[in-house]
Amino acid sequence: MKKIINTKNAPAPIGPYNQAILAGNTLYTSGQIALSPATGKLVNDSIENETTQVLENMKAVLTEADMTFENVVKASIFVKNMNDFSKINAVYGGYFNTETAPARETVEVGNLPLFVNVEISMIAIK
């Protein structure tokens, strides 16, 4: 059975989807972008701030599901420009313990929703 996970502490979905689905002990998140849940505006003044907002949005979704970044087993990072990888990676690394960090891929794409520079989705297990 699946449980819908939505929180007002992350941006509301802008289409026919939910922020996350909990199926058994596994949480599947939708991709998060750098929309501020407080203002509804994009945080895109720098790739570091954009990435931080994305991860704070993800943190809110994980928290709503009674999880943390320690529960994450897989992350997918989609970037508009691979030249931003080192800056994104530096911010991302601050949210995980290097020894227990999840599996991950980073993929450069042509465009992302609202033409943002980074989107991240995750799978977590209780």
N, CA and C of each residue as an Amber inpcrd file, in Angstrom:
protein
   378
   0.8370000  -1.1750000   0.0000000   0.0000000   0.0000000   0.0000000
   0.8880000   1.2460000   0.0000000   0.4630000   2.2610000  -0.7000000
   1.2660000   3.4710000  -0.7650000   0.6440000   4.5850000   0.0630000
   1.5380000   5.4180000   0.6110000   1.1230000   6.5760000   1.3920000
   1.6600000   7.8180000   0.6890000   0.7910000   8.7850000   0.4940000
   1.1660000  10.0390000  -0.1410000   1.8800000  10.9150000   0.8920000
   3.0270000  11.4630000   0.4980000   3.7840000  12.3650000   1.3640000
   3.8140000  13.7420000   0.7110000   3.2600000  14.7250000   1.4020000
   3.3040000  16.1140000   0.9670000   3.5030000  16.9810000   2.2060000
   4.2850000  18.0360000   2.0740000   4.5100000  18.9740000   3.1630000
   4.4570000  20.3940000   2.6430000   3.9460000  21.2920000   3.4610000
   3.9410000  22.7110000   3.0870000   5.3340000  23.3090000   3.1970000
   6.2930000  22.5580000   3.7550000   7.6640000  23.0450000   3.9170000
   8.5310000  22.8120000   2.6830000   7.9230000  22.3050000   1.6320000
   8.5690000  22.1470000   0.3280000   7.5690000  22.6570000  -0.7130000
   8.0430000  23.0110000  -1.8920000   7.1250000  23.5420000  -2.9070000
   6.0130000  22.5490000  -3.2480000   4.8260000  23.0800000  -3.4120000
   3.6930000  22.2500000  -3.8130000   3.9140000  21.7300000  -5.2290000
   3.4580000  20.5280000  -5.5180000   3.5800000  20.0040000  -6.8850000
   2.8910000  20.9340000  -7.8870000   3.4940000  21.0500000  -9.0630000
   2.9270000  21.9180000 -10.1040000   2.3440000  21.0870000 -11.2430000
   1.9340000  19.8760000 -10.9260000   1.3500000  18.9760000 -11.9090000
   0.6950000  17.8040000 -11.2010000   0.3270000  16.7900000 -11.9540000
  -0.3500000  15.6290000 -11.3770000   0.6390000  14.6400000 -10.7350000
   1.2480000  15.0610000  -9.6450000   2.1720000  14.2130000  -8.8980000
   2.2120000  14.6790000  -7.4540000   2.8570000  13.9110000  -6.6020000
   3.0430000  14.2560000  -5.1970000   4.5190000  14.4330000  -4.9200000
   4.8480000  15.0510000  -3.7860000   6.2470000  15.2590000  -3.4300000
   6.9650000  13.9360000  -3.2210000   6.2570000  12.9570000  -2.6740000
   6.8680000  11.6360000  -2.4630000   5.7820000  10.6000000  -2.2430000
   6.1650000   9.3630000  -2.4400000   5.3020000   8.2130000  -2.1760000
   6.0740000   7.2580000  -1.2700000   5.4510000   6.8740000  -0.1560000
   6.0180000   5.8710000   0.7290000   5.3270000   4.5560000   0.4180000
   6.1050000   3.5830000  -0.0610000   5.5840000   2.2510000  -0.3770000
   6.3050000   1.2630000   0.5310000   5.5890000   0.7680000   1.5340000
   6.2540000  -0.0680000   2.5380000   7.2440000   0.7910000   3.3050000
   8.4930000   0.3870000   3.3100000   9.5460000   1.1430000   3.9890000
  10.3660000   1.9930000   3.0290000   9.9420000   2.0680000   1.7650000
  10.7210000   2.7770000   0.7520000  10.0230000   4.0600000   0.3400000
  10.7870000   5.1540000   0.3680000  10.2820000   6.4630000  -0.0320000
  10.8510000   6.8160000  -1.4040000   9.9690000   7.1480000  -2.3180000
  10.3500000   7.5980000  -3.6540000   9.9780000   9.0720000  -3.7530000
  10.9710000   9.9440000  -3.9110000  10.6620000  11.3660000  -3.9900000
  10.5720000  11.8190000  -5.4390000   9.7530000  12.8290000  -5.6380000
   9.7620000  13.5240000  -6.9180000  10.9810000  14.4280000  -6.9250000
  11.3770000  14.8670000  -8.0920000  12.4960000  15.7860000  -8.1800000
  12.1570000  17.1090000  -7.5140000  13.1270000  17.6550000  -6.8200000
  12.9660000  18.9590000  -6.2000000  13.8240000  19.9650000  -6.9580000
  13.2590000  21.1490000  -7.1380000  14.0040000  22.2620000  -7.7160000
  14.0680000  23.3680000  -6.6620000  14.6890000  24.4670000  -6.9860000
  14.9670000  25.5110000  -6.0030000  13.8460000  26.5320000  -5.8480000
  12.6240000  26.0570000  -5.7680000  11.5180000  26.9510000  -5.4480000
  11.4550000  27.1090000  -3.9340000  11.4190000  28.3260000  -3.4660000
  11.2810000  28.5700000  -2.0370000   9.8290000  28.3350000  -1.6420000
   9.5750000  27.4430000  -0.6630000   8.1920000  27.2370000  -0.2460000
   7.6100000  28.4700000   0.4490000   8.4690000  29.3130000   0.9910000
   8.0100000  30.5170000   1.6940000   7.5380000  31.6030000   0.7310000
   8.2380000  31.7450000  -0.4040000   7.9260000  32.8380000  -1.3330000
   7.3340000  32.3720000  -2.6600000   7.5380000  31.0940000  -2.9870000
   7.1000000  30.5920000  -4.2860000   7.9990000  31.0260000  -5.4250000
   9.1280000  31.6580000  -5.0870000  10.0570000  32.1410000  -6.1120000
  11.2890000  31.2480000  -6.1820000  11.9110000  31.2560000  -7.3570000
  13.1350000  30.4870000  -7.5430000  14.3050000  31.1330000  -6.8030000
  15.1260000  30.3010000  -6.2070000  16.3800000  30.7500000  -5.6070000
  17.4610000  30.3390000  -6.6030000  17.8830000  31.2840000  -7.4340000
  18.8400000  30.9390000  -8.4840000  19.8890000  32.0300000  -8.6960000
  20.2330000  32.7380000  -7.6110000  21.2490000  33.7790000  -7.7190000
  22.6590000  33.2070000  -7.8250000  22.8400000  31.9540000  -7.4010000
  24.1080000  31.2410000  -7.5900000  23.7970000  29.7470000  -7.5950000
  24.6500000  28.9710000  -8.2130000  24.4150000  27.5260000  -8.2590000
  24.4970000  26.9220000  -6.8520000  25.3270000  27.5120000  -5.9960000
  25.4260000  27.0200000  -4.6180000  24.1220000  27.2660000  -3.8580000
  23.5600000  28.4580000  -3.9700000  22.2990000  28.7580000  -3.2910000
  21.1450000  27.9550000  -3.8810000  21.1840000  27.7650000  -5.1770000
  20.1450000  26.9690000  -5.8340000  20.1910000  25.5240000  -5.3300000
  21.3790000  24.9590000  -5.2730000  21.5370000  23.5850000  -4.8000000
  21.1280000  23.4650000  -3.3370000  21.4890000  24.4460000  -2.5320000
  21.0990000  24.4350000  -1.1220000  19.5820000  24.4370000  -0.9850000
  18.8860000  25.2550000  -1.7500000  17.4230000  25.2920000  -1.6700000
  16.8200000  23.9600000  -2.1000000  17.3700000  23.3650000  -3.1420000
  16.8940000  22.0520000  -3.5850000  17.0190000  21.0390000  -2.4400000
  18.1740000  21.0220000  -1.7920000  18.4080000  20.0470000  -0.7200000
  17.5980000  20.3730000   0.5300000  17.3430000  21.6260000   0.8010000
  16.4660000  21.9840000   1.9210000  15.0330000  21.5470000   1.6370000
  14.5980000  21.6710000   0.3810000  13.2760000  21.1730000   0.0000000
  13.2130000  19.6630000   0.1740000  14.2780000  18.9790000  -0.2360000
  14.3190000  17.5250000  -0.0850000  14.3190000  17.1390000   1.3870000
  15.0520000  17.8870000   2.1930000  15.0930000  17.6370000   3.6410000
  13.6790000  17.7230000   4.2350000  12.9000000  18.7010000   3.7950000
  11.5260000  18.8580000   4.2750000  10.6610000  17.6540000   3.9090000
  10.8380000  17.1440000   2.7000000  10.0820000  15.9650000   2.2660000
  10.5010000  14.7460000   3.0880000  11.8030000  14.5530000   3.2620000
  12.2900000  13.4330000   4.0730000  11.7660000  13.5320000   5.5040000
  11.7940000  14.7270000   6.0710000  11.3160000  14.9340000   7.4340000
   9.8380000  14.5760000   7.5580000   9.0560000  14.9580000   6.5780000
   7.6210000  14.6450000   6.5820000   7.3880000  13.1380000   6.6080000
   8.3220000  12.3880000   6.0280000   8.2300000  10.9240000   6.0040000
   8.9740000  10.2950000   7.1900000   9.3540000  11.1230000   8.1790000
  10.1080000  10.6540000   9.3520000  11.4360000  10.0230000   8.9610000
  12.1250000  10.6510000   8.0190000  13.4280000  10.1930000   7.5580000
  14.4110000  11.3570000   7.5350000  15.6830000  11.0230000   7.3170000
  16.7440000  12.0220000   7.1670000  17.5760000  11.6260000   5.9450000
  18.6030000  12.4040000   5.6780000  19.4980000  12.0680000   4.5740000
  20.2230000  10.7510000   4.8280000  20.3220000  10.3140000   6.0740000
  20.9390000   9.0200000   6.3870000  20.1210000   7.8540000   5.8390000
  18.8300000   8.0690000   5.5970000  17.9660000   7.0200000   5.0460000
  18.0730000   6.9020000   3.5300000  18.6840000   7.8830000   2.8910000
  18.7450000   7.9130000   1.4260000  19.7190000   6.8440000   0.9200000
  19.2340000   6.0250000  -0.0240000  20.0740000   4.9740000  -0.6160000
  20.4330000   5.2770000  -2.0710000  19.7010000   6.2100000  -2.7000000
  19.9530000   6.5210000  -4.1060000  19.5550000   7.9580000  -4.3770000
  20.4050000   8.6980000  -5.0390000  20.1070000  10.0670000  -5.4500000
  20.3600000  10.2120000  -6.9410000  19.5180000  10.9950000  -7.5790000
  19.6890000  11.3230000  -8.9900000  19.7720000  12.8370000  -9.1010000
  20.8400000  13.3110000  -9.7080000  21.0450000  14.7490000  -9.8800000
  21.0200000  15.0540000 -11.3750000  20.1740000  15.9830000 -11.7430000
  20.0680000  16.4220000 -13.1270000  20.5580000  17.8660000 -13.1850000
  21.5200000  18.1300000 -14.0530000  22.1130000  19.4560000 -14.1470000
  22.0070000  19.9800000 -15.5740000  21.8580000  21.2730000 -15.6770000
  21.7950000  21.9080000 -16.9890000  23.1920000  22.0650000 -17.5780000
  24.2020000  22.2350000 -16.7020000  25.5610000  22.4710000 -17.1670000
  26.5380000  21.6810000 -16.2940000  27.1770000  20.6950000 -16.8590000
  28.0990000  19.8510000 -16.0980000  29.2840000  20.6470000 -15.5410000
  29.5330000  21.8290000 -16.0800000  30.5940000  22.6780000 -15.5290000
  30.2800000  23.1390000 -14.1090000  29.0120000  23.0280000 -13.6940000
  28.6100000  23.3770000 -12.3260000  28.7760000  22.2070000 -11.3630000
  29.1920000  21.0540000 -11.8630000  29.2390000  19.8400000 -11.0500000
  30.0200000  20.0160000  -9.7480000  31.2060000  20.5870000  -9.7960000
  32.0260000  20.6750000  -8.5810000  31.3580000  21.5510000  -7.5210000
  30.6910000  22.5980000  -7.9170000  29.9990000  23.4650000  -6.9620000
  28.7720000  22.7660000  -6.3870000  28.0270000  22.0830000  -7.2310000
  26.8640000  21.3110000  -6.7690000  27.3260000  20.2140000  -5.8230000
  28.3720000  19.5130000  -6.2010000  28.8950000  18.4090000  -5.4030000
  29.3680000  18.8800000  -4.0290000  29.9760000  20.0630000  -3.9660000
  30.4490000  20.5970000  -2.6880000  29.2770000  20.8550000  -1.7400000
  28.1980000  21.4280000  -2.2520000  27.0120000  21.6700000  -1.4170000
  26.3730000  20.3380000  -1.0380000  26.1870000  19.4660000  -2.0090000
  25.5740000  18.1540000  -1.7800000  26.3390000  17.3880000  -0.7000000
  27.6540000  17.4180000  -0.7600000  28.4870000  16.7000000   0.1970000
  28.2710000  17.1450000   1.6320000  27.8290000  18.3780000   1.8250000
  27.5620000  18.8800000   3.1670000  26.3240000  18.2830000   3.8100000
  25.5070000  17.5860000   3.0410000  24.2800000  16.9850000   3.5560000
  24.4330000  15.4950000   3.8650000  25.5810000  14.9220000   3.5090000
  25.7760000  13.4890000   3.6880000  27.0790000  13.1830000   4.4040000
  27.0830000  12.0830000   5.1230000  28.2900000  11.5230000   5.7110000
  28.9850000  10.7660000   4.5820000  30.2110000  11.0990000   4.2750000
  30.9230000  10.4870000   3.1620000  30.9440000   8.9580000   3.2500000
  31.0860000   8.4290000   4.4430000  31.1770000   6.9760000   4.6160000
  29.8600000   6.2570000   4.3710000  28.7340000   6.9560000   4.5310000
  27.4290000   6.3110000   4.3500000  26.6070000   6.9690000   3.2420000
  27.2590000   7.7530000   2.3960000  26.5580000   8.4570000   1.3190000
  25.8750000   7.4580000   0.3840000  24.7590000   7.8710000  -0.2170000
  24.0230000   6.9630000  -1.1030000  24.7020000   6.7730000  -2.4550000
  24.2010000   5.7910000  -3.1870000  24.5770000   5.6580000  -4.5950000
  24.0070000   6.8840000  -5.3190000  24.6130000   7.2320000  -6.4620000
  24.1790000   8.4590000  -7.1210000  24.6020000   8.4660000  -8.5810000
  23.8190000   9.1650000  -9.3880000  24.2660000   9.5260000 -10.7250000
  24.0090000  11.0000000 -10.9300000  24.8050000  11.5910000 -11.7820000
  24.6320000  12.9900000 -12.1610000  24.5760000  13.0280000 -13.6760000
  23.5030000  13.6300000 -14.1960000  23.2610000  13.6250000 -15.6280000
  23.0400000  15.0500000 -16.1130000  23.7520000  15.4290000 -17.1730000
  23.5060000  16.7240000 -17.8010000  22.3290000  16.5820000 -18.7530000
  21.4120000  17.5570000 -18.6740000  20.2030000  17.5200000 -19.5010000
  20.0480000  18.8390000 -20.2600000  19.2170000  18.8270000 -21.2840000
  19.0070000  20.0250000 -22.0930000  18.2850000  21.1240000 -21.3340000
  17.2310000  20.7780000 -20.6020000  16.4600000  21.7360000 -19.8180000
  15.7770000  21.0180000 -18.6740000  15.3920000  21.8050000 -17.6790000
  14.6900000  21.3000000 -16.5020000  13.4600000  22.1730000 -16.2700000
  12.5240000  21.7330000 -15.4060000  11.3330000  22.5520000 -15.1550000
  11.6970000  23.9790000 -14.7400000  10.9650000  24.9260000 -15.2570000
  11.1820000  26.3520000 -15.0110000  12.5990000  26.7980000 -15.3930000
  13.2610000  26.0010000 -16.2120000  14.6050000  26.2940000 -16.7210000
  15.6310000  26.4790000 -15.6010000  15.4570000  25.6950000 -14.5120000
  16.4150000  25.7310000 -13.3990000  17.7100000  25.0520000 -13.8170000
  18.7090000  25.1480000 -12.9570000  20.0270000  24.5770000 -13.2470000
  20.2670000  23.2140000 -12.6290000  19.4690000  22.8520000 -11.6170000
  19.6640000  21.5760000 -10.9400000  18.3360000  21.0610000 -10.3840000
  18.1430000  19.7560000 -10.4930000  16.9930000  19.0680000  -9.9100000
  17.5100000  17.7750000  -9.3080000  16.9990000  17.4260000  -8.1270000
  17.4600000  16.2190000  -7.4300000  16.2540000  15.4070000  -6.9710000
  16.3210000  14.0900000  -7.1970000  15.3380000  13.1660000  -6.6390000
  16.0740000  12.1030000  -5.8430000  15.3510000  11.4370000  -4.9430000
  15.9920000  10.4510000  -4.0670000  15.0760000   9.2740000  -3.7860000
  15.7110000   8.1810000  -3.3790000  15.0100000   7.0130000  -2.8500000
  15.6050000   6.7840000  -1.4670000  14.7250000   6.6050000  -0.4740000
  15.1730000   6.4010000   0.9010000  14.4530000   5.1920000   1.4980000
  15.1040000   4.5700000   2.4590000  14.5280000   3.3900000   3.1220000
  14.5940000   3.5680000   4.6200000  13.4760000   3.2230000   5.2860000
  13.4480000   3.2840000   6.7720000  14.2150000   2.1300000   7.3480000
